[in-house]
Amino acid sequence: MNDLVLNNQAEDVIYAMSASPNFAADKLCYAARQSGLWKSQNGGLSWQSAFALLDLPTIPTATAVALSSDGTVFVGVPGGILTSTDDGLNWVTSALPTPSPFITTFAVSPAYAQDGVALAGSMEDGVFVSEDHGKSWNAWNFGLLDQNIFCIAISPDFERDRCVYAGTESGIFCSKNGGRSWRAINFSNDNSPVLSLALSPQYALDGTIWAGTEYSGLFCSEDFGLLWEQIGPKGSANVIVLSSLFPTKPDILMLLDDKLLISRNRGQSWTTLDETRYSETSFRTVLAPISLDAGSSLLLGSDEGNISTAIIE
């Protein structure tokens, strides 16, 4: 495993990473971290500050990052959300209500270029929604009884069904109107908090939802969240990545505690990547920018401030 230290700042935690929709061609990816937003144009081999051109006395912490299908970059910073449509050369700032919310996650409509919808989750302040390509954000929390948001998953068929899920400290909430109102779904509080969510690319047809919990590992529902089954080993399931061809190709990648596990059979059995099996690094996030096929590269971000490369077996 190759460790890439972005700078020498101790405990420069990496909160999130995101890759360009054209990563195979442009090798562009971003890392949101304590020392700001960092950008790589060679697939993670080297990094530079994406905030270097901002005229600010201090560089703000970047707590979340996501890219839309058209390459728009969203970044959560203290007090607001930044967007860029030119690979981070210029940024537009959208202020959020005070006191400043801590943005934890983003979800972007698959049809973003047409509908301009993006959602941001926060700690204690619920979900913010933009319907104008990130120019303004509104808090839409009707029915969202738990406003500590750890993750958001948006339907692959969002343009039609307007369905969004939010993982919270106490369970999972669902919106069927683009985030305007929410309701709790049938997920046991005993297995919460919910740290990660993933929807099948065929969600509209198969109703499959994956939920990663803090202590009980991974859960799966195949009926739009009515019934759930615990899958695989227990632990803290921080990240879930599904194959883009799921369920035809039933590959699942999961960051469980500090180990990276992969299943080729819908979670019936798991293999630990050798690069993480004996590592003492505290991994927080993982990026699979191209595929989950054997031989594909991964980027793993740590609490200590390193980005490591790994190869899928």
Disulfide bonds with the S-S distance in Angstrom:
none
